[in-house]
Amino acid sequence: MNSLKGDRGRGVRLRMGIVCGLMALGLGLIVSAGWDLTFVDGSRWREMAEQQRQRKLNIIPKRGTIYDRNGSALAISVEVPSVSLDAYELLRGVEPQDVPAAAREAANRIAAALTLNPGEVEGKVLQKRRFIWLKRRISADEVLALGRLSAPEAGGQPRLRGLLVEPDPQRFYPRRELAGPMLGFVAPDGKGKDGVEYRLNSDLEGSTDSIRGLRDRAGRLIFADGLSDDRSLAGNHVYLSIDQRIQYVAERELANTARTFEAKGGSVVVVRPKTGEILALASWPGYNPNDYRESDADERRDRSTVDVFEPGSTMKIFTVAAALEGNAITPTQTLYCEKGSMRIDNITIRDTHPSEWLSIAQVLAQSSNICAAKIGLSLGPSKLYDALRSFGFGQETGIELAGESSGTLRPRGRPWVQVETASASFGQGIGTTNLQMAMAVSAIANGGLLMDPIIVQKVTTASGDVVREASPKVRRRVVSRRVAREMAELLISVTEDAGTGLEAAIPGYQVAGKTATAQKTDPKTGQYSLDYYAASFVGFVPAFDPDVVVSVMVDEPMLEHSGGAVAAPIFRRVSQAVLEWQGTTPKGTQSVDLGALARAPDAANITYDLIQKAEGKKPAVQQVVATEVVPKGRVRVPDMTGWPMRRALVQARELQVTPKVVGSGLIARQVPAPGEVMAVGAPMVLYFEPAS
């Protein structure tokens, strides 16, 4: 201690004080820097750190599936690879002055791998965005090429960071053209266009969201916060009321007929009248939503809900129903038809089949314009307008599809004059859609109730929870049950005896319906054309307690233009398919054991197909049996393969058998098969296919 006394001690103490002061100053600076780092600049540094280790992930939800009523997929989303770019990661560590050169080099390599324009890729790199799409829906070869770019250095070229291949949903329509105009399509931006895809886009597209994710230095996702189940973001599933089997038959028959008669277009609407469920909504021409870019707007239009046409004689259904409801006529009343010509104001109304006196049933069966005009005039313009409005004409049905037309009906502000009232009575001067016609006739078929159409049965989440479910909804009562029953009885006459709708008749069933052959207006002259028509038929079967309403409209058929010849056969074939699939049997049908019939001694009138079915075997396309003496009361079936319909029907009449026609074109198969022996009067089914 004595050594620290005096001058030497003072020097040591001074040096120690200086050292301690310097240490205190250094500690103070460290504490101050720590304070600034933690509290002053801490938020900025924390944000920078988060940006370096986390990424904002753009989650593209999987679009919901569209199903038919039986759970068969009509539109699905499949995941295909797409590549995105994180430009910050790509240029990380590059000096500012070297960025243009590095961006150009990387763009050239990326463009070569993805077959892109190098300049466009370079522009995206220089935007320095955390996320930008480079190319959507790339091929397997392009995925491999990108993998080589992201691999460790090879061949002297550095690896490229920031390239990420991610699954990208793509819309796919497994049934191709089936229901294309009704379904619509999905554009590259993920938004639905047309039809169900557009109208229910908010349900189908799901919840687009962004979440924070942790990535490693290579840009690989190793953790995502807030995403426990990808189904929470996925779009809802939509179940339609459409039955794809019925939709297929309706489209097939419509297309065959349109091509046969060289028509411009057409539509078919199939409705379950008691509930308002739409079973089919066919439109021709159509398109394949998978290749929507190759179609035009005319092919993508859903003609059943968009196209407005003058209905013609099918409107007589509602004129007569309104008159019966208003007690202006009685079902047994007869009307004088002016021998086929009647003048109102400066207009002459004519009948195709001139008559003197007709009953109400004959007015419908022979489609008398004059008598329909008299019935409408007896109601007056106000009551007739109100009746047609009550049936839903001149207003949208409210179906969940895009672009529905309301049709045209005179506004209440300007009443019809006398000639307009007469014309409206038989469907001229007003416009309707095929869907409106189907729903209006459904009100006759179900006992007088106008129903809301149902196209969407239910919507569910991706996990199966029901979001909403449709139920039958009555808009209003339009006629009494009594009048609806009387109308069914009257409309049966159209498909029987001398009616205009004989081609709509279905063996074993009573069919109620009405034909129409409506002249179209020539836009050049403003007058009705003698060359262009809208051929239609609308009806229901069975006539009492019906299962189905089918409305058919064929636009501008050229080789034949009458509704009875062009549209009625489509009604018959579509209705037969619906009745078969719904298990409806003709009146008086009894259940039998096919196996017992096949083993019966007297089984000559049992068709080969039924016997094979009973024995669990696959029937042959055609089965010819050996010749033998034909017993009395039986006939041998000739081979009619390749015959046209008219010749086959004449042959069936000569054989005294009951022909049942399925399809159109030429005979492809017949039951019983050629050479078989069948009972006189027994049914013979003729299956036709297009000649091509």
C-alpha positions in Angstrom: 0.0 0.0 0.0 2.9 2.3 0.8 4.0 2.0 -2.9 0.7 3.8 -4.0 1.4 6.8 -1.9 2.8 10.0 -3.3 3.0 10.9 -6.9 3.1 7.3 -8.1 -0.1 6.5 -6.3 -1.9 9.5 -7.7 -0.9 8.4 -11.2 -2.3 4.9 -10.7 -5.5 6.2 -9.3 -5.8 8.7 -12.2 -5.3 5.9 -14.8 -7.8 3.7 -13.0 -10.3 6.5 -13.0 -9.8 7.1 -16.7 -10.2 3.4 -17.5 -13.4 3.2 -15.4 -14.7 6.3 -17.0 -14.1 4.9 -20.4 -15.7 1.7 -19.4 -18.7 3.5 -18.0 -18.9 5.6 -21.2 -18.8 2.4 -23.3 -21.4 0.8 -21.2 -23.6 3.8 -21.5 -23.2 3.8 -25.3 -24.1 0.1 -25.4 -27.2 0.7 -23.2 -28.2 3.7 -25.3 -27.8 1.7 -28.5 -29.8 -1.2 -27.0 -32.5 1.2 -26.0 -32.7 2.7 -29.4 -32.6 -0.8 -31.0 -35.3 -2.1 -28.7 -37.7 0.8 -28.3 -36.9 3.5 -30.8 -36.1 1.6 -34.0 -37.3 -1.8 -32.7 -40.6 -1.8 -34.7 -38.8 -1.1 -38.0 -36.2 -3.8 -37.4 -38.8 -6.3 -36.3 -40.7 -5.6 -39.5 -37.6 -6.0 -41.6 -36.8 -9.3 -39.9 -40.4 -10.6 -40.4 -40.2 -9.6 -44.1 -36.9 -11.5 -44.4 -38.2 -14.7 -42.9 -41.9 -14.7 -43.6 -43.9 -14.4 -46.9 -47.4 -13.3 -47.6 -49.0 -16.4 -49.1 -51.8 -15.8 -51.7 -54.2 -18.7 -51.2 -56.3 -19.6 -54.2 -59.3 -21.6 -52.9 -60.5 -24.6 -54.8 -63.7 -23.8 -56.7 -66.7 -25.8 -55.6 -68.1 -28.7 -57.7 -71.3 -28.6 -59.6 -73.3 -31.9 -59.4 -76.6 -33.1 -61.0 -79.4 -34.2 -58.8 -77.9 -37.7 -58.5 -74.5 -36.5 -57.4 -72.8 -36.9 -60.8 -70.2 -34.2 -61.3 -70.9 -31.7 -64.1 -68.1 -29.2 -63.3 -65.0 -29.9 -61.1 -61.7 -28.2 -60.3 -58.5 -30.0 -60.8 -55.1 -28.7 -59.6 -52.4 -28.1 -62.3 -48.9 -26.7 -61.6 -48.3 -22.9 -62.0 -45.1 -21.0 -61.3 -44.8 -17.7 -59.4 -41.8 -15.4 -58.7 -40.5 -13.7 -55.5 -38.3 -11.0 -57.1 -36.9 -10.0 -53.7 -35.6 -13.5 -53.1 -34.3 -13.8 -56.7 -32.2 -10.6 -56.4 -31.2 -11.1 -52.7 -27.5 -10.3 -52.3 -27.1 -8.5 -55.7 -25.6 -5.1 -55.6 -27.8 -2.3 -56.8 -25.6 -1.5 -59.8 -25.6 -5.1 -60.8 -29.5 -5.6 -60.6 -30.2 -4.9 -64.3 -27.7 -7.4 -65.6 -28.7 -10.0 -63.0 -32.4 -9.5 -63.9 -31.7 -9.9 -67.6 -29.6 -13.0 -67.1 -32.2 -14.6 -64.9 -35.1 -13.6 -67.2 -33.3 -15.3 -70.2 -32.9 -18.5 -68.3 -36.5 -18.5 -67.0 -38.0 -17.6 -70.4 -36.1 -20.5 -72.1 -37.4 -23.0 -69.5 -41.0 -21.7 -69.8 -41.2 -20.7 -73.4 -41.9 -17.1 -72.5 -40.8 -13.7 -73.9 -37.6 -12.7 -72.1 -38.5 -9.1 -72.1 -41.8 -9.7 -70.3 -40.1 -11.9 -67.7 -37.4 -9.2 -67.1 -40.0 -6.6 -66.6 -41.6 -8.8 -63.9 -38.3 -9.3 -62.2 -37.5 -5.6 -62.1 -40.9 -4.9 -60.5 -39.3 -6.4 -57.3 -42.6 -7.8 -56.0 -42.9 -10.5 -53.4 -45.5 -12.4 -55.6 -46.2 -12.4 -59.3 -47.4 -15.1 -61.6 -44.9 -16.1 -64.3 -47.0 -18.7 -66.1 -50.2 -20.5 -65.2 -50.8 -24.2 -65.9 -47.4 -25.4 -67.0 -46.5 -28.8 -68.4 -44.5 -31.6 -66.7 -41.4 -30.8 -68.8 -41.5 -27.2 -67.7 -41.7 -28.3 -64.1 -38.5 -30.3 -64.6 -36.8 -27.4 -66.3 -37.6 -25.1 -63.4 -36.3 -27.7 -61.0 -32.9 -27.6 -62.8 -32.8 -23.9 -62.5 -33.5 -24.0 -58.8 -31.0 -26.9 -58.2 -27.4 -26.3 -56.8 -25.0 -24.8 -59.2 -24.3 -26.9 -62.3 -22.4 -26.1 -65.4 -21.0 -22.9 -63.9 -24.4 -21.2 -63.7 -25.8 -20.1 -60.3 -29.1 -21.4 -59.0 -32.1 -19.2 -59.2 -34.0 -18.5 -56.0 -37.6 -17.2 -55.7 -39.2 -19.6 -58.2 -42.1 -21.5 -56.7 -44.3 -24.1 -58.4 -47.7 -24.2 -56.8 -50.9 -26.1 -57.5 -53.4 -23.9 -59.4 -57.1 -24.9 -59.7 -58.4 -25.3 -63.3 -62.1 -25.8 -64.2 -62.9 -29.1 -66.0 -66.2 -30.3 -67.4 -66.1 -34.1 -67.5 -69.4 -34.3 -69.6 -68.0 -32.0 -72.3 -70.8 -30.4 -74.2 -73.6 -31.6 -71.9 -75.5 -28.7 -70.4 -72.7 -26.3 -71.6 -75.0 -23.2 -72.1 -76.6 -23.8 -68.8 -73.4 -24.3 -66.8 -71.3 -21.5 -68.4 -67.5 -21.5 -67.9 -64.8 -20.0 -65.8 -62.4 -17.4 -67.1 -58.6 -17.4 -66.4 -59.2 -14.9 -63.6 -61.2 -17.5 -61.7 -64.5 -15.8 -62.2 -67.6 -17.6 -63.6 -69.0 -16.5 -66.9 -72.5 -17.3 -68.0 -75.0 -19.7 -66.6 -74.6 -21.3 -63.2 -70.9 -20.5 -63.0 -71.7 -16.8 -63.2 -75.0 -16.7 -61.1 -73.5 -18.7 -58.2 -69.9 -17.5 -58.5 -69.9 -16.1 -54.9 -70.9 -19.6 -53.7 -68.5 -21.6 -55.9 -65.3 -19.5 -55.8 -64.7 -19.8 -52.0 -63.0 -17.3 -49.7 -59.9 -15.8 -51.2 -57.4 -15.1 -48.4 -53.8 -14.2 -47.7 -51.9 -15.7 -44.7 -48.4 -15.3 -43.3 -46.1 -18.2 -43.9 -42.5 -19.1 -42.8 -40.1 -20.0 -45.6 -36.5 -21.3 -45.4 -33.7 -19.7 -47.4 -34.7 -21.7 -50.5 -38.2 -20.3 -50.4 -39.9 -23.5 -49.3 -42.9 -23.3 -47.1 -42.3 -25.0 -43.8 -45.2 -23.5 -41.8 -48.3 -21.5 -42.4 -50.1 -19.7 -39.6 -53.9 -19.7 -39.6 -54.5 -22.5 -42.1 -55.7 -25.6 -40.2 -57.9 -27.0 -42.9 -57.9 -26.0 -46.6 -61.6 -26.8 -46.9 -62.3 -23.7 -44.8 -61.4 -21.6 -47.8 -62.7 -23.9 -50.5 -65.8 -23.0 -52.5 -69.3 -24.5 -51.8 -70.6 -27.4 -53.8 -73.8 -26.9 -55.8 -76.3 -29.6 -56.5 -78.6 -28.9 -59.4 -82.1 -30.3 -60.0 -80.9 -31.4 -63.4 -80.8 -35.2 -64.2 -77.9 -35.7 -66.5 -79.6 -38.7 -68.2 -82.6 -36.7 -69.1 -80.4 -33.7 -70.1 -78.5 -36.0 -72.4 -81.7 -37.4 -74.1 -83.1 -33.9 -74.5 -80.0 -32.6 -76.1 -79.6 -35.6 -78.3 -83.2 -35.5 -79.6 -83.1 -31.7 -80.1 -79.8 -31.8 -82.0 -80.9 -34.7 -84.2 -84.2 -32.9 -85.1 -82.5 -29.6 -85.7 -80.0 -31.2 -88.1 -82.7 -33.2 -89.8 -84.9 -30.2 -90.5 -82.0 -27.8 -90.9 -83.2 -25.6 -88.1 -81.4 -22.4 -86.8 -81.7 -23.5 -83.1 -84.0 -24.7 -80.4 -84.5 -25.6 -76.8 -86.1 -28.2 -74.6 -87.3 -27.7 -71.0 -88.3 -30.6 -68.7 -90.1 -29.8 -65.5 -91.5 -31.8 -62.6 -94.8 -30.0 -62.3 -95.6 -30.7 -58.7 -92.4 -29.2 -57.4 -91.1 -26.9 -60.1 -87.8 -28.8 -60.4 -86.0 -28.5 -63.7 -84.9 -31.9 -64.9 -83.4 -30.7 -68.2 -82.6 -27.4 -69.8 -81.3 -28.2 -73.3 -80.2 -25.7 -75.9 -79.0 -26.1 -79.4 -76.5 -25.3 -80.8 -74.3 -25.7 -77.7 -70.5 -25.7 -76.9 -67.9 -27.4 -74.8 -67.0 -25.2 -71.8 -63.6 -26.9 -71.7 -62.9 -25.1 -75.1 -65.0 -22.1 -74.6 -62.5 -19.9 -76.6 -63.4 -21.9 -79.7 -67.1 -21.0 -79.4 -69.0 -17.8 -80.1 -71.6 -16.0 -78.1 -74.5 -17.5 -80.2 -73.4 -21.0 -79.1 -73.0 -20.1 -75.5 -76.5 -18.6 -75.2 -79.0 -20.6 -73.1 -81.9 -20.4 -75.5 -84.4 -21.8 -73.1 -84.2 -18.8 -70.8 -82.8 -16.0 -73.0 -84.6 -16.4 -76.4 -88.0 -14.8 -76.7 -90.4 -16.0 -79.4 -94.0 -15.7 -80.4 -95.6 -18.8 -78.9 -98.4 -19.1 -81.4 -101.1 -21.7 -80.8 -99.7 -23.0 -77.4 -101.1 -19.8 -76.0 -104.6 -21.1 -76.7 -104.1 -23.3 -73.6 -104.2 -20.3 -71.3 -106.9 -18.4 -73.3 -109.2 -21.3 -72.9 -108.2 -21.9 -69.2 -108.9 -18.2 -68.4 -112.3 -18.4 -70.1 -113.2 -21.5 -68.2 -112.1 -19.9 -65.0 -114.1 -16.8 -65.7 -117.2 -18.8 -66.8 -117.0 -17.2 -70.3 -117.3 -20.6 -71.9 -118.1 -24.2 -70.8 -116.1 -27.3 -71.6 -119.0 -28.7 -73.7 -119.8 -25.5 -75.6 -119.5 -25.3 -79.4 -118.3 -22.3 -81.3 -119.0 -21.1 -84.8 -115.7 -20.9 -86.7 -116.8 -18.7 -89.6 -115.8 -21.4 -92.2 -112.1 -20.5 -91.7 -112.1 -16.8 -92.2 -113.0 -13.9 -90.0 -112.3 -10.2 -90.3 -111.5 -8.0 -87.3 -111.0 -4.3 -88.0 -108.6 -4.3 -91.0 -107.2 -7.8 -90.3 -108.4 -11.1 -91.6 -107.9 -14.1 -89.3 -107.7 -17.5 -91.0 -107.7 -21.1 -89.9 -105.5 -23.8 -91.3 -108.4 -26.3 -91.1 -111.6 -24.4 -92.0 -114.6 -25.5 -90.0 -118.1 -24.4 -89.2 -118.8 -25.6 -85.6 -116.3 -26.9 -83.2 -116.4 -28.0 -79.6 -113.8 -26.6 -77.2 -111.9 -29.8 -77.4 -111.9 -29.6 -81.2 -110.8 -25.9 -81.1 -107.7 -27.1 -79.3 -107.3 -30.3 -81.3 -107.6 -28.5 -84.7 -106.0 -25.3 -83.4 -108.6 -22.9 -84.6 -107.4 -19.3 -84.5 -110.8 -17.9 -85.1 -112.4 -19.6 -82.2 -109.5 -18.8 -79.9 -109.9 -15.1 -80.9 -113.6 -15.3 -80.1 -112.9 -16.7 -76.7 -110.3 -14.0 -76.0 -112.7 -11.3 -77.1 -115.4 -12.7 -74.8 -113.0 -12.2 -71.9 -112.0 -8.7 -73.0 -108.5 -7.2 -73.1 -108.2 -6.5 -69.4 -109.2 -10.0 -68.2 -107.1 -11.7 -70.9 -104.0 -9.6 -70.0 -104.5 -10.3 -66.3 -104.8 -14.0 -67.0 -101.7 -14.2 -69.1 -99.8 -12.2 -66.5 -101.0 -14.5 -63.8 -99.6 -17.5 -65.7 -96.2 -15.7 -65.6 -95.9 -14.3 -69.0 -94.1 -10.9 -69.4 -92.1 -11.4 -66.2 -89.0 -13.4 -65.2 -89.5 -16.7 -63.6 -86.7 -16.0 -61.1 -84.6 -19.1 -62.0 -81.0 -19.0 -60.7 -79.4 -18.5 -64.1 -77.8 -15.5 -65.7 -79.4 -13.5 -68.4 -83.1 -14.6 -68.1 -85.5 -12.7 -70.4 -88.8 -11.5 -69.1 -90.6 -11.8 -72.5 -93.0 -9.2 -73.9 -96.6 -8.6 -72.8 -98.5 -5.4 -73.4 -98.1 -3.0 -70.4 -101.1 -2.3 -68.2 -100.7 1.4 -69.1 -101.9 0.8 -72.7 -104.7 -1.7 -73.1 -105.0 -4.0 -76.1 -107.2 -2.8 -78.9 -109.7 -5.4 -80.3 -107.3 -6.9 -82.9 -104.5 -7.1 -80.4 -106.7 -9.0 -78.0 -107.7 -11.4 -80.7 -104.1 -11.9 -81.8 -102.9 -12.4 -78.2 -105.6 -15.1 -77.8 -103.7 -17.4 -80.3 -100.2 -16.2 -79.4 -99.3 -13.5 -81.8 -98.0 -10.1 -80.7 -96.6 -11.4 -77.5 -93.3 -13.0 -76.6 -92.3 -15.8 -74.2 -89.3 -17.9 -73.3 -89.5 -21.7 -73.4 -89.0 -21.8 -69.6 -91.9 -19.5 -69.1 -94.1 -21.7 -71.3 -93.0 -24.8 -69.4 -93.7 -23.3 -66.0 -97.1 -22.0 -67.1 -98.2 -25.4 -68.5 -96.9 -27.0 -65.2 -99.6 -24.9 -63.5 -102.2 -26.6 -65.6 -100.6 -30.0 -65.0 -100.4 -29.8 -61.2 -103.9 -28.6 -60.5 -103.6 -24.8 -61.0 -100.5 -23.7 -59.0 -97.8 -21.6 -60.6 -94.5 -22.8 -59.1 -91.1 -21.1 -58.8 -88.6 -23.0 -60.9 -85.9 -24.9 -59.0 -82.6 -25.3 -60.7 -80.4 -25.4 -57.5 -81.5 -28.1 -55.1 -78.9 -27.4 -52.4 -75.6 -25.7 -51.7 -73.1 -27.4 -49.2 -69.8 -26.5 -47.8 -66.7 -28.5 -48.8 -67.1 -30.5 -45.6 -70.7 -31.4 -46.4 -72.7 -28.9 -44.2 -75.8 -27.7 -45.9 -75.7 -23.9 -46.6 -79.2 -23.7 -48.1 -81.6 -26.1 -49.6 -84.5 -25.4 -52.0 -88.1 -26.5 -51.4 -91.1 -26.2 -53.6 -92.6 -22.7 -53.5 -96.0 -21.7 -54.9 -96.1 -18.3 -56.5 -99.9 -18.1 -56.8 -102.9 -20.1 -57.8 -103.8 -19.3 -61.4 -106.9 -21.5 -62.0 -109.0 -23.8 -59.8 -108.3 -27.5 -59.6 -111.6 -28.1 -61.5 -110.5 -26.0 -64.4 -107.0 -27.6 -64.5 -108.7 -31.0 -64.7 -111.0 -29.9 -67.5 -108.0 -28.5 -69.4 -106.2 -31.8 -69.1 -109.2 -33.6 -70.5 -109.5 -31.1 -73.4 -105.7 -31.2 -74.2 -105.8 -35.0 -74.6 -107.8 -34.5 -77.8 -104.7 -32.8 -79.4 -102.8 -36.1 -79.3 -105.6 -38.4 -80.3 -107.9 -39.0 -83.3 -107.6 -36.0 -85.7 -105.5 -33.8 -83.4 -102.5 -31.9 -84.6 -100.2 -33.6 -82.0 -100.5 -37.3 -83.0 -96.7 -37.6 -83.1 -96.6 -36.8 -79.3 -98.8 -39.8 -78.4 -97.1 -42.4 -76.2 -98.6 -45.9 -76.2 -100.1 -46.8 -72.9 -100.4 -43.3 -71.7 -102.8 -40.4 -72.1 -100.9 -37.4 -73.2 -102.1 -33.8 -72.8 -100.5 -31.1 -75.0 -100.6 -28.5 -77.7 -98.8 -27.9 -80.9 -97.8 -24.5 -82.4 -96.5 -23.4 -85.7 -95.9 -19.7 -85.3 -94.8 -17.4 -88.1 -91.8 -15.2 -87.3 -91.6 -11.6 -88.1 -89.3 -10.6 -91.0 -87.1 -7.8 -89.5 -86.7 -6.3 -93.0 -90.4 -5.8 -93.7 -91.9 -5.9 -90.2 -94.5 -8.4 -91.6 -94.9 -12.1 -90.8 -92.7 -14.2 -92.9 -93.9 -17.0 -95.1 -90.5 -18.9 -94.8 -89.5 -18.7 -91.1 -91.4 -20.4 -88.3 -91.0 -21.4 -84.7 -92.3 -24.9 -84.3 -93.2 -26.0 -80.7 -95.0 -28.5 -78.6 -95.7 -28.4 -74.9 -97.5 -31.1 -72.9 -97.5 -33.4 -69.9 -97.8 -37.1 -69.2 -99.7 -38.9 -67.8 -102.5 -36.4 -68.4 -103.9 -37.0 -64.9 -101.4 -36.9 -62.0 -98.5 -36.1 -64.4 -94.9 -36.8 -63.7 -93.3 -34.5 -66.3 -93.9 -31.4 -68.4 -91.8 -31.1 -71.6 -91.7 -27.9 -73.6 -90.0 -28.0 -77.0 -89.2 -25.1 -79.4 -87.4 -25.5 -82.7 -86.4 -22.2 -84.3 -86.7 -21.8 -88.1 -86.9 -25.5 -89.3 -86.6 -25.4 -93.1 -87.7 -28.8 -94.4 -90.9 -28.9 -92.4 -92.2 -26.3 -90.0 -95.3 -27.6 -88.3 -95.0 -28.2 -84.5 -96.8 -31.5 -84.8 -94.2 -32.9 -87.2 -91.0 -31.2 -85.8 -91.4 -30.7 -82.1 -94.0 -33.3 -81.0 -91.6 -36.3 -81.7 -89.0 -34.7 -79.4 -91.6 -34.4 -76.7 -92.5 -38.1 -77.1 -89.0 -39.5 -76.9 -87.9 -37.3 -74.0 -91.1 -38.1 -72.1 -90.6 -41.8 -72.6 -87.1 -41.6 -71.2 -88.3 -39.7 -68.1 -91.2 -42.1 -67.5 -88.8 -45.1 -67.9 -86.2 -43.7 -65.4 -88.9 -42.7 -62.9 -90.4 -46.1 -63.0 -93.8 -44.9 -64.3 -95.7 -47.7 -66.0 -98.5 -47.5 -68.6 -102.1 -47.8 -67.3 -103.0 -51.4 -66.6 -99.4 -52.7 -66.4 -98.9 -55.6 -64.0 -95.6 -56.8 -62.5 -94.5 -60.2 -64.0 -91.6 -62.6 -63.4 -89.5 -62.4 -66.6 -87.8 -65.7 -65.7 -91.1 -67.5 -65.4 -92.3 -66.0 -68.7 -89.1 -67.1 -70.4 -89.6 -70.7 -69.2 -93.3 -70.8 -70.1 -94.3 -73.3 -72.9 -96.0 -70.5 -74.9 -93.3 -67.9 -74.9 -93.2 -67.0 -78.6 -94.3 -63.5 -77.9 -91.7 -62.8 -75.3 -88.9 -60.7 -76.8 -85.4 -62.2 -76.9 -84.0 -59.2 -75.0 -86.3 -59.8 -72.1 -85.5 -63.5 -71.9 -81.8 -62.7 -72.0 -82.3 -60.1 -69.2 -84.2 -62.6 -67.1 -81.4 -65.2 -67.5 -78.7 -62.6 -66.6 -77.2 -62.6 -70.0 -76.2 -59.7 -72.2 -78.6 -59.5 -75.1 -77.4 -59.6 -78.7 -77.8 -56.5 -80.9 -80.0 -58.6 -83.2 -81.1 -62.2 -82.8 -82.5 -64.1 -85.8 -84.4 -67.4 -85.1 -84.9 -70.3 -87.4 -87.8 -70.3 -89.8 -90.8 -72.4 -89.0 -94.5 -72.3 -89.6 -96.1 -69.2 -88.1 -99.2 -70.1 -86.0 -102.5 -68.3 -86.6 -102.7 -65.0 -84.8 -98.9 -64.5 -84.9 -96.5 -62.8 -87.4 -92.8 -63.1 -88.2 -90.7 -60.0 -87.8 -88.8 -59.0 -90.9 -85.3 -57.4 -90.7 -86.0 -53.6 -90.9 -82.4 -52.5 -90.1 -81.6 -49.3 -92.0 -85.3 -48.5 -92.9 -86.6 -45.0 -92.6 -89.4 -44.3 -90.1 -92.3 -44.0 -92.6 -91.5 -47.3 -94.3 -91.2 -49.0 -90.9 -94.5 -47.7 -89.6 -96.3 -48.8 -92.8 -94.8 -52.3 -92.4 -95.9 -52.4 -88.7 -99.4 -51.5 -89.7 -99.4 -54.3 -92.3 -98.1 -56.7 -89.7 -100.9 -55.6 -87.3 -98.4 -54.9 -84.5 -98.1 -51.8 -82.3 -94.9 -49.8 -83.2 -93.0 -47.9 -80.5 -90.5 -45.5 -81.8 -87.3 -44.5 -80.0 -84.9 -41.9 -81.5 -84.8 -40.6 -85.0 -83.1 -41.3 -88.3 -82.9 -45.0 -89.5 -83.6 -48.2 -87.7 -80.5 -49.5 -85.8 -82.2 -52.2 -83.7 -85.6 -53.7 -83.3 -87.3 -55.6 -80.5 -88.4 -58.4 -81.2 -85.4 -59.1 -83.4 -85.6 -60.0 -87.1 -87.0 -63.5 -87.7 -88.8 -63.7 -84.3 -92.5 -64.7 -84.1 -94.7 -62.3 -82.1 -98.4 -62.0 -81.4 -100.7 -59.8 -83.5 -101.2 -56.5 -81.7 -98.2 -56.9 -79.4 -95.7 -53.9 -79.1 -92.7 -53.8 -81.4 -90.0 -51.3 -80.3 -88.0 -49.7 -83.2 -84.7 -47.9 -82.2 -83.7 -45.2 -84.6 -80.3 -43.5 -84.9 -79.2 -40.7 -87.2 -78.2 -41.8 -90.6 -74.6 -40.5 -90.1 
